Amino acid sequence: MIVARPEEFAGVVADAVESLVRRRPTPVLGLATGSSPLPVYDELVRRHGRGGLSFAATTAFLLDEYVGLPFDHPESYRAVIEREFTGRVDFDQQRVHGPDGQDTDLHAACAAYEAAIVEAGGIDLQLLGVGGDGHIGFNEPGSSLASRTRLKTLTAQTRLDNARFFDSLDAVPRHVLTQGVGTILEARHLVLVATGEVKAAAVASLVEGPVTAFFPASALQLHPHVSVVIDEPAAGQLRLADYYREAYAGKPPWQTL
């Protein structure tokens, strides 16, 4: 879906989340950090405050977590997601799960995280962003498209991109635990959001490029229910943009995101 203005996508994605939360007695959300989902979280907070949207029975799983950062570190992803979303609504924080980057046995921590997702019944709706190099979660270029939750070493560019959140580049962890591409693909509905001209090349590769481990986000083409919600600048390099606009404008009323 291509929206005319960046602020429109938050309402569209929030509609999908709200529909799930109101429809399912125990919904399971996959939550992403980064700048792209923030307007969606703000809109969900607004609907919680004004429309009575409750997340009390919702379970959440985070895409990734830094290795070695304490849970209460302001840039741990658990702290970020609590600050930006779950702590602003009625989420039970015991239902918010992330990979344990402090575990002394990281392989066991990854296996336990995979098991927790299965025990919860799987993820109903997974929010995603995409990096300029095609990473989803922290699945950097070259990641196996069948990969599971595991330890990954961050690229120099990713650490440089994230340095703005830390006191210095040296303070950015070198390792993370991340859901694998294969793990992400098991969610029942994937919703990827991207805005701005800076994401145009990535969006074109994701939607219309070949499926390749060099661009991990391209694996989303293999999923039966993916919604890509972008603004006009992010759509700038799509060859079939006019068709995508036409298809969305003409979708039947019963067809949701």
Buried (B, 14 or more C-beta within 10 A) or exposed (E): BBBEEBEBBBBBBBBBBBBBBEEBEEBBBBBBBBEBBBBBBBBBBBBBEEEEBEBEBBBBBBBBBBBEBEBEBEBBBBBBBBEBBBEBBEBEEEBBBBBBBBBEEBEEBBBBBBEBBEEBEEBBBBBBBBBBBBBBBBBBBEBBBEBBBBBBEBBEEBBEBBBEEBEEEEEBBEBBBBBBBBBBBBBBBBBBBBBBEEBBBBBBBBBBBEEBBEBBBBBBEEBEEBBBBBBBBBBBBBEEBEEBBEEBEEEEEEEEB
